[in-house]
Amino acid sequence: MTTLAITGGTGFVGSRTIALALEARHRVRALTRRDQAPRDGVEWIAGDLQDTAALARLAEGADAVIHIAGVVNAPDRAGFARGNIEGTANMLAAAEGAAVRRFVHVSSLAAREPGLSDYGWSKAEGDKLVEASPLDWAIVRPPAIYGPGDLEMLELFKLAKKGLALLPPGGRLSVIEVGDLGRLLIALANSDIPRISIDADDGTEGGWSHEGFARAIGAALGRRVAAFALPRPLLMAGAHLDRLVRGKGAKLTPDRVSYFCHQDWVIDAARRPPSQLWQPGVPTPDGLAATAAWYRAQGLL
């Protein structure tokens, strides 16, 4: 039995990772900014990535840290830096201070192109901090993550239910189901594989075209979709409108448009995890169907 210290445990990826860790009979210590209901096998540590005392308590006695927490949407560059660079530095310091054996860091495929967006830049800078650490580390750069519990792709499903898909102008992407990603993180936390940086996806060679993925969402809903690629200027105008309407809660931001419109978000197949460590287990059509079922169960579709 391993004790795992997990940041971001109340979020989409983190909550699924905790559930999988408990199924595997690991002990979990998880950081939270809000009060949580008691849960067997989980010790909640109150604090955030800027609270160094809380991070020290989180890391104390842990066999491995799985650092999932980060900022995916911020109003400015400083917001991304605070969450993804300073937060990572603080968690690394806590792990080093507690002599944690293993540090698993969740980055993003966006870090591959740091010049495209503030988000990608901040994740790349966080990766550099991990790589410079004396810890035994593993970095995972996932592509688009979907699955039950996800709210980021809800708008795509809502549009598909109406028979519509609004897409970036061309390009391809890789995807990964949240449970598959969680299994990989736990496998890395328990692995003796030396320092490694990994890309992981659903196993689809060459990834998905945006249109193909949108049609797969439609199929999960039992709908045929009409797909329309939108030019970058129109997407950027939509981002400014979303910010005007929803303020800090905007989902489509200029920063996101910058990397949505990049042509190649397909993982590097040579950087996939060793097959003896992990392989994807959820075919994307099945995962999308499960996601649609979860949305319906929550009354979101």
C-alpha positions in Angstrom: 0.0 0.0 0.0 1.3 3.4 -1.1 0.5 6.8 0.3 -0.2 9.2 -2.5 -0.2 13.0 -2.0 -2.5 14.5 -4.6 -3.0 18.1 -5.6 -6.1 19.1 -7.7 -8.0 16.2 -6.1 -11.3 18.0 -6.1 -11.1 18.7 -9.9 -12.1 16.6 -12.9 -8.8 14.6 -13.3 -8.0 14.6 -9.6 -11.3 13.2 -8.4 -11.1 10.4 -10.9 -7.5 9.7 -9.9 -8.4 9.5 -6.2 -11.2 7.1 -6.9 -8.9 4.8 -8.9 -6.2 5.1 -6.1 -8.7 4.0 -3.5 -9.8 1.1 -5.7 -6.2 0.0 -5.8 -6.1 0.2 -2.0 -3.7 3.1 -1.8 -3.9 5.7 1.0 -4.6 9.2 -0.3 -3.8 12.6 1.1 -5.4 15.4 -0.9 -5.2 19.2 -1.0 -8.4 21.1 -0.9 -9.3 24.8 -0.8 -12.9 24.0 0.5 -14.3 21.8 3.2 -14.9 18.3 2.0 -17.1 15.5 3.4 -15.1 12.8 5.2 -14.2 9.9 2.9 -12.7 6.6 3.9 -9.1 6.3 2.8 -8.7 10.1 2.1 -7.1 12.6 4.4 -8.0 16.1 3.3 -5.4 18.8 3.8 -6.8 22.4 3.8 -4.8 24.8 1.7 -3.7 25.7 -1.8 -0.6 25.9 -3.9 0.5 29.1 -2.3 0.2 27.7 1.3 3.6 26.3 1.9 2.7 25.0 5.4 -0.2 23.0 3.9 2.0 21.6 1.1 4.5 20.5 3.7 1.7 18.6 5.6 0.5 17.2 2.3 3.9 15.8 1.4 4.9 14.5 4.8 5.2 10.7 4.9 4.0 10.4 1.3 5.6 7.8 -1.0 4.7 9.9 -4.1 3.2 13.2 -5.1 0.8 13.4 -8.0 0.7 17.1 -8.9 -2.5 17.6 -10.9 -3.6 21.1 -9.8 -3.0 23.9 -12.2 -4.7 26.9 -13.9 -6.3 26.2 -17.3 -8.0 29.6 -17.6 -6.8 32.9 -16.3 -7.5 36.6 -17.2 -3.8 37.3 -17.7 -0.2 35.9 -17.9 0.3 36.5 -14.2 -2.6 34.3 -13.3 -1.1 31.4 -15.3 2.3 32.0 -13.8 1.0 32.0 -10.2 -0.8 28.7 -10.6 1.4 26.7 -13.0 4.9 28.0 -12.2 4.9 29.3 -8.7 2.5 26.5 -7.6 4.7 23.9 -9.1 7.8 25.4 -7.5 6.1 25.3 -4.1 5.0 21.7 -4.5 8.4 20.6 -5.6 10.0 22.3 -2.5 7.5 20.6 -0.2 8.2 17.2 -1.8 12.0 17.7 -1.6 11.6 18.8 2.1 9.7 15.6 2.9 12.1 13.4 1.0 9.3 12.1 -1.2 10.4 9.2 -3.4 8.5 10.0 -6.6 7.0 13.2 -8.2 4.5 12.8 -11.0 3.7 16.1 -12.7 0.7 16.6 -14.9 1.6 19.1 -17.7 -0.2 19.6 -21.0 0.5 19.0 -24.7 0.2 22.8 -24.9 3.6 23.0 -23.3 5.1 21.7 -26.6 4.3 25.1 -28.2 5.0 27.7 -25.4 4.9 30.6 -27.8 1.3 30.1 -28.8 -0.4 30.9 -25.5 0.2 32.0 -21.9 -1.2 28.7 -20.8 1.3 26.7 -22.8 4.1 29.0 -21.8 3.3 28.5 -18.1 3.1 24.8 -18.4 6.4 24.6 -20.2 8.0 26.7 -17.5 6.6 24.4 -14.8 8.0 21.4 -16.7 11.5 23.0 -16.6 11.3 23.3 -12.8 10.4 19.6 -12.5 13.2 18.6 -14.9 15.7 20.6 -12.8 14.6 19.0 -9.6 16.7 16.4 -7.8 13.5 14.3 -7.3 12.8 11.1 -9.2 10.2 12.7 -11.5 7.8 11.8 -14.3 6.1 14.3 -16.5 2.9 13.5 -18.4 1.7 15.9 -21.2 -1.9 14.8 -21.9 -3.8 16.1 -24.9 -7.5 17.0 -24.7 -9.0 15.1 -21.7 -12.6 14.0 -21.7 -14.9 11.7 -19.7 -17.7 11.6 -17.1 -17.3 14.6 -14.8 -15.9 16.9 -17.5 -17.5 20.3 -18.0 -15.0 21.7 -20.5 -16.5 19.7 -23.4 -20.1 20.1 -22.4 -20.7 22.9 -24.9 -19.5 20.6 -27.7 -22.0 18.0 -26.6 -24.8 20.6 -26.4 -24.1 21.7 -29.9 -23.9 18.2 -31.2 -27.3 17.4 -29.7 -28.6 20.2 -31.9 -26.8 18.6 -34.9 -24.1 21.2 -35.1 -20.4 21.3 -34.6 -18.3 24.6 -34.7 -14.7 23.8 -35.3 -11.3 25.4 -35.5 -9.9 25.9 -39.0 -8.4 22.5 -39.8 -5.8 20.6 -37.8 -5.8 17.4 -35.8 -5.8 16.5 -32.1 -5.3 13.6 -29.8 -7.6 12.8 -26.9 -7.5 10.7 -23.7 -10.3 9.5 -21.4 -9.9 10.7 -17.8 -9.8 7.2 -16.2 -7.1 6.1 -18.6 -5.1 9.2 -17.6 -5.7 8.5 -13.9 -4.5 4.9 -14.3 -1.3 6.2 -15.9 -0.6 8.7 -13.1 -1.0 6.0 -10.5 1.2 3.6 -12.5 3.9 6.2 -12.7 3.7 7.0 -9.0 4.4 3.3 -8.2 7.0 2.8 -11.0 10.7 2.7 -10.7 11.1 3.9 -14.3 13.8 6.7 -14.1 13.0 10.3 -15.0 10.7 10.3 -18.0 8.6 12.7 -19.9 5.5 11.1 -21.6 2.8 11.8 -24.1 -0.3 9.7 -23.8 -3.6 9.3 -25.7 -6.3 6.9 -26.7 -4.0 5.0 -29.0 -5.4 6.4 -32.3 -2.5 6.7 -34.7 -2.3 10.1 -36.2 -5.0 11.4 -33.9 -8.4 12.7 -34.8 -9.4 15.5 -37.2 -11.6 18.1 -35.5 -14.4 17.1 -37.7 -14.0 13.4 -37.0 -14.0 14.0 -33.3 -17.1 16.2 -33.5 -18.9 13.4 -35.5 -17.8 10.9 -32.9 -19.5 13.1 -30.2 -22.6 13.2 -32.4 -22.6 9.4 -32.7 -22.4 9.1 -28.9 -25.6 11.1 -28.8 -27.2 9.3 -31.7 -27.1 12.4 -33.9 -25.6 13.3 -37.2 -23.8 16.6 -37.0 -23.2 19.3 -39.6 -19.6 20.5 -39.0 -18.5 24.1 -39.8 -14.9 25.3 -39.5 -14.7 28.8 -38.2 -11.9 31.2 -39.3 -9.6 32.4 -36.5 -10.8 36.1 -36.6 -14.4 34.9 -36.0 -13.2 32.7 -33.1 -11.3 35.6 -31.6 -14.3 37.8 -31.9 -16.3 35.1 -30.1 -13.7 35.0 -27.4 -14.0 38.7 -26.7 -17.8 38.4 -26.7 -17.6 35.5 -24.2 -15.4 37.6 -21.9 -17.8 40.5 -22.2 -20.8 38.3 -21.3 -19.3 35.9 -18.7 -16.3 37.9 -17.5 -13.8 35.8 -15.6 -16.1 32.8 -16.2 -15.6 32.9 -20.0 -14.8 29.5 -21.5 -13.6 30.8 -24.9 -10.7 33.2 -24.3 -8.2 34.8 -26.7 -5.5 32.7 -25.1 -7.5 29.5 -25.8 -8.2 30.6 -29.4 -4.5 30.9 -29.9 -3.8 27.2 -29.2 -7.2 25.9 -30.5 -6.2 27.2 -34.0 -2.8 25.4 -34.0 -2.8 22.7 -36.7 -1.1 19.9 -34.7 -2.2 18.8 -31.3 -1.4 15.1 -32.0 0.9 13.5 -29.5 4.4 12.2 -30.4 4.0 8.5 -30.7 7.6 7.9 -29.8 6.9 9.5 -26.3 4.1 7.1 -25.5 4.5 5.2 -22.1 6.2 1.8 -22.2 3.5 -0.7 -23.0 4.4 -2.8 -20.0 3.6 0.2 -17.8 0.4 1.3 -19.3 -1.9 1.1 -22.3 -5.1 2.9 -23.1 -8.1 0.9 -22.1 -11.1 3.0 -23.1 -11.9 3.2 -26.9 -12.9 6.8 -27.6 -16.4 6.0 -28.9 -17.2 4.1 -25.7 -15.8 6.9 -23.6 -17.8 9.5 -25.4 -21.0 7.5 -24.9 -20.2 7.2 -21.2 -19.6 10.9 -21.1 -22.9 11.6 -22.8 -24.7 9.3 -20.4 -23.1 11.2 -17.4 -24.3 14.5 -18.8 -27.8 13.2 -19.2 -27.8 11.7 -15.6 -26.8 15.2 -14.3 -29.5 16.9 -16.3 -26.9 18.8 -18.3 -28.1 17.6 -21.7 
